[in-house]
């Protein structure tokens, strides 16, 4: 902070706070905020939530009562800072109020500063991501034995959540099941559509283990796929493999996107690859770095991110393959290792 001319770092809800302190604030109308200056580290927290903070060695806890103004307390602690960084997930009502109290301060988003700390995973973080990846790999293998036909997307989504928790996850946060034409919507919300023979089904799911996320996608075919699906899936698999193979320290993030997009485009499916190739993962399911055209930042050893190209002809079908990978000094380590084949199910 001193080296970058930052006088105060103010972090509220989101993952930056637990990254530095081990405490994750509840997202409520009561302000919780870490106030970090060159000389002080204080968590301003509602009195009724203060007992949730167990490890207090690295910072002071300032519990505020229902009749106090927490924004005024924060302002009093920081004094008259020249430059203030505010956590990107801080509610606007609190940021606006802080700007009123600190009228002489220049406010900026803390995300670039904090992502610079969080983007490189240490071995403890990498181990948590490996565990999360291995657990959902087991779920993916179990899904290959499930019957899809005749059940609703929502039913299978709930089953995936149960399997994810049974595998050891602390939370099962999402389970996309997108069948038939719904597969063309990458973030489709599982609904009452009943899956049937001939459907291609995109299954994208994940959750958290010890505060770190899993995220994997596999594509299933109910019955043997027709020639169009089989051919497109071969292209998709080649694109995903090419992007993974291109991962190496020093390679620009956008080059990994290009590696996948070139293969899909050359095969005539380019207009149907409608999202970036990947996103970072850690204490958030989506964080830096992002694998997208225009991101010229090089990937570095310790970065973890998804490789997930997809093909989505509107209103017809969809397919995606997603693995989390870790950049190593030698190249790349896959953290998902379940079958990447187009799995045929009943």
C-alpha positions as CSV (number, residue, x, y, z in Angstrom):
1,X,0.0,0.0,0.0
2,X,2.7,2.4,0.9
3,X,4.6,1.6,-2.3
4,X,1.6,2.3,-4.4
5,X,0.5,5.4,-2.6
6,X,-2.6,3.9,-1.0
7,X,-3.5,5.5,2.3
8,X,-6.5,3.3,3.2
9,X,-7.9,0.0,2.0
10,X,-11.6,-0.5,2.9
11,X,-13.0,-4.0,2.3
12,X,-16.6,-5.1,3.1
13,X,-18.5,-8.1,1.7
14,X,-16.9,-10.4,-0.9
15,X,-13.8,-12.6,-0.8
16,X,-11.2,-9.9,-0.4
17,X,-12.1,-9.7,3.3
18,X,-11.7,-13.4,4.2
19,X,-8.6,-13.6,2.0
20,X,-6.8,-11.1,4.3
21,X,-8.5,-12.0,7.6
22,X,-10.2,-15.4,7.5
23,X,-13.6,-13.8,8.2
24,X,-16.4,-13.6,5.6
25,X,-19.0,-10.9,6.3
26,X,-22.7,-11.5,6.0
27,X,-24.2,-9.4,3.2
28,X,-26.7,-7.4,5.2
29,X,-27.8,-3.8,5.6
30,X,-25.4,-3.6,8.6
31,X,-21.9,-2.5,7.5
32,X,-18.9,-4.7,8.1
33,X,-15.6,-3.3,6.9
34,X,-11.9,-4.0,7.3
35,X,-10.1,-0.6,7.6
36,X,-6.5,-1.1,6.7
37,X,-4.0,1.8,6.8
38,X,-0.2,1.8,7.1
39,X,-0.5,1.8,10.9
40,X,-3.9,0.2,11.7
41,X,-6.0,-2.9,10.9
42,X,-9.5,-2.7,12.3
43,X,-12.6,-4.7,11.4
44,X,-15.7,-2.5,12.0
45,X,-18.5,-5.0,12.6
46,X,-22.1,-5.1,14.0
47,X,-22.0,-6.0,17.6
48,X,-24.4,-8.9,17.0
49,X,-22.0,-10.4,14.5
50,X,-18.7,-9.8,16.4
51,X,-18.8,-13.3,18.1
52,X,-18.5,-14.9,14.6
53,X,-14.9,-13.5,14.3
54,X,-12.7,-16.1,15.9
55,X,-9.2,-15.4,14.9
56,X,-8.3,-11.8,16.0
57,X,-4.5,-11.8,16.2
58,X,-3.9,-9.7,13.1
59,X,-6.4,-7.0,13.6
60,X,-8.6,-5.1,16.1
61,X,-12.3,-5.6,16.3
62,X,-14.5,-2.5,16.6
63,X,-18.0,-3.7,17.3
64,X,-20.7,-1.1,16.7
65,X,-24.1,-0.9,18.4
66,X,-27.4,-0.4,16.7
67,X,-27.5,3.3,17.6
68,X,-24.0,4.1,16.2
69,X,-23.1,5.2,12.6
70,X,-20.6,2.6,11.3
71,X,-19.6,4.8,8.3
72,X,-18.7,7.6,10.7
73,X,-16.6,5.1,12.7
74,X,-14.7,4.1,9.6
75,X,-14.1,7.7,8.6
76,X,-12.8,8.5,12.1
77,X,-10.3,5.6,11.9
78,X,-8.9,6.6,8.5
79,X,-8.7,10.3,9.2
80,X,-8.0,12.3,6.1
81,X,-6.5,9.9,3.5
82,X,-5.5,11.2,0.1
83,X,-6.2,7.9,-1.7
84,X,-8.7,5.3,-0.7
85,X,-9.4,1.9,-2.3
86,X,-12.8,0.4,-1.7
87,X,-13.7,-3.2,-2.2
88,X,-15.6,-3.7,-5.5
89,X,-18.5,-5.5,-3.8
90,X,-19.1,-2.8,-1.2
91,X,-22.7,-1.7,-1.3
92,X,-23.1,1.7,-3.1
93,X,-25.0,3.2,-0.1
94,X,-21.9,2.7,2.0
95,X,-19.5,4.0,-0.6
96,X,-21.6,7.1,-1.2
97,X,-21.8,7.8,2.5
98,X,-18.0,7.3,2.9
99,X,-17.4,9.8,0.1
100,X,-19.6,12.3,2.0
101,X,-17.5,11.9,5.1
102,X,-14.1,11.9,3.2
103,X,-14.8,14.6,0.7
104,X,-11.1,15.4,0.2
105,X,-10.2,11.8,-0.6
106,X,-9.8,10.2,-4.0
107,X,-11.7,6.9,-4.2
108,X,-10.8,4.0,-6.5
109,X,-11.8,0.4,-7.0
110,X,-9.7,-2.0,-4.9
111,X,-10.2,-4.9,-7.4
112,X,-7.0,-4.3,-9.4
113,X,-5.0,-4.0,-6.2
114,X,-6.5,-7.1,-4.5
115,X,-6.5,-9.3,-7.6
116,X,-2.8,-8.7,-7.9
117,X,-2.5,-10.4,-4.5
118,X,-5.0,-13.1,-5.0
119,X,-4.3,-14.2,-8.6
120,X,-1.2,-16.3,-7.7
121,X,-2.2,-19.2,-5.6
122,X,0.1,-20.6,-2.9
123,X,0.4,-24.3,-2.3
124,X,-2.3,-24.3,0.4
125,X,-4.7,-22.7,-2.1
126,X,-3.7,-25.0,-4.9
127,X,-4.2,-28.0,-2.7
128,X,-7.8,-26.8,-1.9
129,X,-8.5,-26.4,-5.6
130,X,-7.1,-29.9,-6.3
131,X,-9.4,-31.3,-3.6
132,X,-12.4,-29.5,-5.0
133,X,-11.6,-30.6,-8.6
134,X,-11.2,-34.2,-7.6
135,X,-14.5,-34.3,-5.7
136,X,-16.5,-33.0,-8.7
137,X,-14.6,-35.4,-10.9
138,X,-16.1,-38.2,-8.8
139,X,-19.6,-36.7,-9.3
140,X,-19.1,-36.5,-13.1
141,X,-18.2,-40.2,-13.1
142,X,-21.4,-41.0,-11.1
143,X,-23.5,-39.0,-13.5
144,X,-22.4,-41.3,-16.4
145,X,-24.3,-44.0,-14.6
146,X,-27.5,-41.9,-14.1
147,X,-30.6,-42.2,-16.2
148,X,-31.4,-38.8,-17.8
149,X,-34.3,-39.7,-20.1
150,X,-37.7,-39.1,-18.6
151,X,-36.6,-36.9,-15.8
152,X,-36.7,-33.1,-15.5
153,X,-33.6,-30.9,-15.7
154,X,-34.5,-29.6,-12.2
155,X,-34.6,-33.2,-10.8
156,X,-31.1,-33.9,-12.2
157,X,-29.8,-30.6,-11.0
158,X,-30.9,-31.4,-7.4
159,X,-29.4,-34.8,-7.7
160,X,-26.1,-33.3,-8.7
161,X,-26.1,-30.9,-5.7
162,X,-26.7,-33.9,-3.4
163,X,-23.9,-35.8,-5.0
164,X,-21.5,-32.8,-4.7
165,X,-22.2,-32.5,-1.0
166,X,-21.8,-36.2,-0.5
167,X,-18.5,-36.0,-2.3
168,X,-17.2,-33.7,0.5
169,X,-18.0,-30.2,-0.6
170,X,-19.1,-27.7,2.0
171,X,-21.5,-26.0,-0.4
172,X,-23.0,-27.1,-3.7
173,X,-23.6,-23.6,-5.2
174,X,-24.8,-24.3,-8.8
175,X,-25.8,-27.2,-11.1
176,X,-26.7,-26.1,-14.6
177,X,-28.6,-28.8,-16.5
178,X,-29.4,-27.6,-20.0
179,X,-31.0,-30.1,-22.3
180,X,-31.9,-30.1,-26.0
181,X,-32.5,-26.5,-27.2
182,X,-31.9,-25.2,-23.7
183,X,-28.2,-26.2,-24.1
184,X,-27.8,-23.2,-26.4
185,X,-28.1,-20.9,-23.3
186,X,-24.7,-21.3,-21.5
187,X,-26.1,-20.2,-18.1
188,X,-29.5,-21.9,-18.5
189,X,-31.4,-22.3,-15.2
190,X,-32.6,-25.9,-14.8
191,X,-36.4,-26.1,-15.2
192,X,-39.2,-28.5,-15.7
193,X,-38.3,-29.6,-19.2
194,X,-38.3,-33.4,-19.4
195,X,-35.2,-34.8,-21.1
196,X,-35.7,-37.3,-23.8
197,X,-33.9,-39.5,-26.3
198,X,-31.8,-37.6,-28.8
199,X,-31.1,-34.7,-26.4
200,X,-27.6,-33.3,-25.8
201,X,-27.3,-32.2,-22.2
202,X,-24.8,-29.7,-20.9
203,X,-24.1,-30.2,-17.2
204,X,-22.0,-27.4,-15.4
205,X,-21.7,-27.6,-11.7
206,X,-19.5,-26.7,-8.7
207,X,-19.3,-25.4,-5.2
208,X,-16.8,-24.8,-2.4
209,X,-14.4,-26.7,-0.3
210,X,-12.6,-24.8,2.5
211,X,-13.5,-21.6,0.8
212,X,-12.2,-22.5,-2.6
213,X,-14.3,-23.3,-5.7
214,X,-14.8,-26.1,-8.1
215,X,-16.3,-25.6,-11.6
216,X,-16.5,-28.2,-14.3
217,X,-18.7,-28.9,-17.3
218,X,-19.4,-32.2,-19.1
219,X,-21.7,-32.9,-22.0
220,X,-23.9,-35.9,-22.3
221,X,-25.9,-37.5,-25.1
222,X,-29.1,-39.4,-24.3
223,X,-28.7,-42.2,-26.7
224,X,-26.1,-42.3,-29.5
225,X,-25.5,-38.9,-30.9
226,X,-26.2,-38.1,-34.6
227,X,-23.5,-37.2,-37.0
228,X,-23.8,-33.5,-36.6
229,X,-23.4,-33.7,-32.8
230,X,-20.6,-36.2,-33.1
231,X,-18.7,-34.0,-35.5
232,X,-19.2,-30.8,-33.6
233,X,-18.1,-32.4,-30.4
234,X,-14.8,-33.6,-32.0
235,X,-14.1,-30.0,-32.9
236,X,-14.9,-28.8,-29.4
237,X,-12.7,-31.4,-27.8
238,X,-9.8,-30.5,-30.1
239,X,-10.3,-26.8,-29.2
240,X,-10.3,-27.5,-25.5
241,X,-7.2,-29.6,-25.7
242,X,-5.4,-27.0,-27.8
243,X,-6.1,-24.3,-25.3
244,X,-4.9,-26.4,-22.4
245,X,-1.7,-27.4,-24.3
246,X,-1.0,-23.7,-24.9
247,X,-0.8,-22.9,-21.2
248,X,2.7,-21.9,-20.1
249,X,4.2,-19.2,-18.0
250,X,4.6,-16.0,-20.0
251,X,1.9,-16.8,-22.6
252,X,-0.6,-13.9,-23.0
253,X,-4.1,-14.8,-21.6
254,X,-5.7,-13.8,-24.9
255,X,-3.5,-16.4,-26.7
256,X,-5.3,-19.2,-24.9
257,X,-8.6,-17.9,-26.0
258,X,-7.3,-17.7,-29.6
259,X,-6.0,-21.3,-29.4
260,X,-9.5,-22.6,-28.8
261,X,-11.4,-20.1,-30.9
262,X,-9.3,-20.7,-34.0
263,X,-10.1,-24.4,-34.2
264,X,-13.8,-23.7,-33.6
265,X,-13.8,-20.9,-36.2
266,X,-12.0,-22.9,-38.8
267,X,-14.6,-25.7,-38.5
268,X,-17.4,-23.2,-39.2
269,X,-18.8,-22.9,-35.7
270,X,-17.2,-19.6,-34.7
271,X,-20.4,-17.6,-34.6
272,X,-21.7,-20.1,-32.0
273,X,-18.8,-19.8,-29.6
274,X,-20.3,-16.8,-27.7
275,X,-18.2,-16.4,-24.5
276,X,-14.6,-16.1,-23.4
277,X,-12.5,-19.3,-23.1
278,X,-12.0,-19.1,-19.4
279,X,-12.0,-17.3,-16.0
280,X,-9.8,-17.4,-13.0
281,X,-11.0,-19.3,-9.9
282,X,-10.1,-19.4,-6.3
283,X,-12.2,-17.9,-3.4
284,X,-14.5,-16.6,-6.1
285,X,-15.8,-18.8,-8.9
286,X,-15.1,-16.0,-11.4
287,X,-12.0,-13.9,-10.8
288,X,-8.8,-12.8,-12.5
289,X,-7.4,-13.7,-15.0
290,X,-9.9,-13.8,-17.8
291,X,-9.0,-15.6,-21.0
292,X,-10.4,-13.2,-23.6
293,X,-9.3,-11.2,-26.6
294,X,-7.7,-8.0,-25.4
295,X,-6.2,-9.4,-22.2
296,X,-2.5,-9.3,-23.1
297,X,-1.3,-9.9,-19.5
298,X,0.8,-13.1,-19.4
299,X,-0.3,-16.0,-17.3
300,X,2.1,-16.9,-14.5
301,X,2.9,-20.0,-12.4
302,X,0.3,-20.3,-9.6
303,X,-2.6,-18.9,-11.6
304,X,-5.7,-21.1,-11.7
305,X,-8.4,-20.8,-14.3
306,X,-11.0,-22.6,-16.4
307,X,-10.6,-23.7,-20.0
308,X,-14.2,-24.0,-21.3
309,X,-14.9,-23.5,-25.0
310,X,-18.4,-24.1,-26.1
311,X,-20.6,-24.3,-29.2
312,X,-24.2,-23.1,-29.1
313,X,-26.4,-23.0,-32.2
314,X,-29.5,-21.0,-31.1
315,X,-32.6,-22.9,-30.3
316,X,-31.1,-26.3,-31.2
317,X,-28.4,-27.7,-28.8
318,X,-25.3,-26.8,-26.9
319,X,-22.0,-28.4,-25.8
320,X,-19.2,-27.3,-23.5
321,X,-16.1,-28.9,-21.9
322,X,-14.7,-27.2,-18.8
323,X,-11.6,-28.1,-16.8
324,X,-9.8,-26.0,-14.1
325,X,-6.1,-25.9,-14.7
326,X,-3.2,-24.6,-12.7
327,X,-0.2,-22.9,-14.3
328,X,3.1,-24.5,-13.2
329,X,6.7,-23.5,-13.8
330,X,6.8,-26.3,-16.4
331,X,3.5,-25.7,-18.0
332,X,0.1,-26.8,-16.8
333,X,-1.7,-29.2,-14.4
334,X,-5.3,-30.2,-15.0
335,X,-7.3,-30.1,-11.8
336,X,-10.2,-31.9,-13.5
337,X,-9.6,-35.3,-14.9
338,X,-13.0,-37.0,-15.4
339,X,-13.8,-38.3,-18.9
340,X,-14.0,-35.5,-21.5
341,X,-15.7,-37.8,-24.0
342,X,-19.3,-37.1,-25.1
343,X,-20.8,-39.5,-22.5
344,X,-23.8,-41.6,-23.8
345,X,-26.4,-42.1,-21.2
346,X,-29.9,-43.6,-21.1
